[in-house]
């Protein structure tokens, strides 16, 4: 097999500008991208949000057709001129020749139909001669191939009965159902836990070597491409910044932007100096003083009596003044529930919670008020935790008003100071959240948490919705605030590298319990609990050779 | 399905409480309302002694609480009424006898149920065709002539009061064009063809009133589903647009429509009072209007409780249908 599987020349995609019917200039999401892919090879397209990487992936199947977007240049996939192909040819190509594996497996499948039926339906579109029965058998075989246990039975399940990882596997099975020559995976592991992510990436690699299909892997995560592709294309603002073999691009990047990206990626192995300013390890509190926050045997249950689930089970921890406690765990491990109990947004079912030696776990709302000011929370999704109808200044001023004791002008002055403190222009007081980027919105969230003058901030996944470069900036801000204001932090995250970069001590959570706890370096360098060891082994590394070695190790395990 | 059974039982318990409160409310309302049912039942030439006798027969000389307790007991065990000449038995569940003609309320309601049911079910078919059709057209083929005409039609229908739409239709099709008979109810069991012809105008009147709501809901719900990621998945796998819409988009768009429809149908079973009165259809709505005018307390209470039951059941049915249509929903 010679020649090329994919040949993209001068691809440009322009989206019409808003409601303007004249379609002024529009938004040029992709601008002059060219690349080619030989059969059986893999290309990674990497970029931050808004870089146009997913737009390129969609153009390979001309998914922009009929959406009003203007697509220029040429796209050839397996000999077909995709952009000029008539509808029928394009339909055969979609799924038959090139199959797309979508991001967010929760919504990429029809919630109303059984998973096996959906795969069989796609199969029959491309193999019209296949009977219902063969198509179903084929769907079961595909599910079995991607590692769904008891595939014949699970094929009858609906998407909501599958876990996130299983849904992603099902989408892979759908892509395989028609034996395509090219797989296009758009952020295939973004919503998944590290261990599941590693499994899916290993599976993708295995299938590719087994069937010889080409792969285009679109992701924001440099660690994800390191282990899985031959070449990398780095995109920024619709343009190609760098393009070359994976080892070169990640090992000795030529473009400044690539270097910047690489530098911003937090390293779980901490080979390089930490991106967040190395905080001075605060010495313990003066002897005799109780820890800032202390939880003993905390427990939280949810649900009605008969269907009770325990989200947090017998958790004890301490946060000392000025220190950062990292809390890592996969989704469903109970870390968010625990975080909310620490600030008393949720009431513990059992156990005690002491703030500066005083029991607050069962305190009434009125008695709790002064403590609420000292213990604040920063939420994960700044887009939904800020009221879209209020200006950011008002959002920051709200807690000041609630505290009382200050007049209007003084509150506004203080809110502007806080905006400035978190690195925003105080004149943005009157802007609304939608006018801000994700990183700026998270700064507003931090400013709001700082408003009452807290001693302890519980940050729940504060950077997980952000791009790596923005993530590094927000983490740096948190480090700065902590040093200048003498704050203590509880830093909750699923990303092990991020937690290592900011924490003094770390607690690893699994199924509602803390399985391991200790000083951050000793836990990461010498994990004692098998679960922690597994987590650390699953973290993607940036060195392609090391990534391949790890995959072999995981396969052997 | 134990979850569903348990859910229905809980709903039923709630419904009983609602109906109990409703009956108390209606009783109190009529106690304070003006008008003496005995005087009305007795007729225009009625002396004081006759009036007293009628009052005794109707049980109006007893205190309110006693009357209400008798009513509750009658629901469970049935009641016997002395008519002066003999004893009239009213079997359980007994809502009492009409003050006007001594007929058991349950018999009166049962006689009128087929009329109201015919009206409700027939107009439902029409409003679904018109409303869902218009909604789908405007979601899938925005800006076409048919879509615009239908949208204007449904909006006009909703914005115009029933007695105006109905009167206009009557004048046009029965008086001027003489295509249709002036509606008078013919039972379905007697002559299905005449049944349908006679009900066509009432159906249309109600359907026009309801359809705009369905058009709107169908449209927004379809557009919402079409924007979902799984629609993109199937397009990216080369499914023909017809299949994508028919099998995947509609499946997601219809559950809210089904749920709303169940609630509306329940309300309709309470009788479309204006429509029934306007077209002279002897349904529950008409009965209720007539009984209120004649202060026929037992009939009013019976009809109101009947309507209440229909509405409560329809709401529970809507929840169950929604859960059946969308398996991710669990009833609690």
Contacts between the chains, C-beta under 8 A, distances in Angstrom:
chain1	res1	chain2	res2	distance
A	61	B	236	5.6
A	63	B	232	7.1
A	63	B	235	6.9
A	63	B	236	5.8
A	90	B	238	7.5
A	91	B	238	3.9
A	91	B	239	7.6
A	91	B	240	6.8
A	92	B	238	6.3
A	93	B	238	7.1
A	94	B	235	7.5
A	94	B	236	5.6
A	94	B	237	5.8
A	94	B	238	3.8
A	95	B	236	7.0
A	95	B	237	3.6
A	95	B	238	4.5
A	96	B	238	6.3
A	99	B	237	7.0
A	100	B	233	7.8
A	100	B	236	4.5
A	100	B	237	7.6
A	102	B	229	6.6
A	102	B	232	7.2
A	102	B	233	5.8
A	102	B	236	7.5
A	104	B	229	6.3
A	107	B	228	6.1
A	107	B	229	4.0
A	107	B	230	6.2
A	108	B	229	4.8
A	108	B	230	5.8
A	108	B	232	7.7
A	108	B	233	4.9
A	109	B	230	5.4
A	109	B	233	6.8
A	110	B	230	4.5
A	110	B	233	7.9
A	110	B	234	7.5
A	110	B	248	5.1
A	110	B	251	7.3
A	110	B	252	7.4
A	111	B	230	7.3
A	111	B	252	7.2
A	111	B	326	7.4
A	111	B	327	7.9
A	111	B	328	6.0
A	112	B	248	7.8
A	112	B	251	4.6
A	112	B	252	6.2
A	112	B	325	8.0
A	112	B	326	7.1
A	112	B	327	7.5
A	113	B	247	7.8
A	113	B	248	7.6
A	113	B	251	7.4
A	121	B	234	8.0
A	121	B	239	7.2
A	121	B	243	7.8
A	121	B	247	7.7
A	122	B	234	7.5
A	122	B	237	4.6
A	122	B	238	7.8
A	122	B	239	7.1
A	125	B	237	6.9
A	125	B	238	5.5
A	125	B	239	5.5
A	125	B	240	7.6
A	125	B	243	7.9
A	126	B	238	6.6
A	158	B	327	5.8
A	158	B	328	7.6
A	160	B	327	7.5
A	160	B	328	4.7
A	171	B	233	7.8
A	174	B	233	7.8
A	174	B	237	7.0
A	178	B	237	8.0
A	304	B	332	7.7
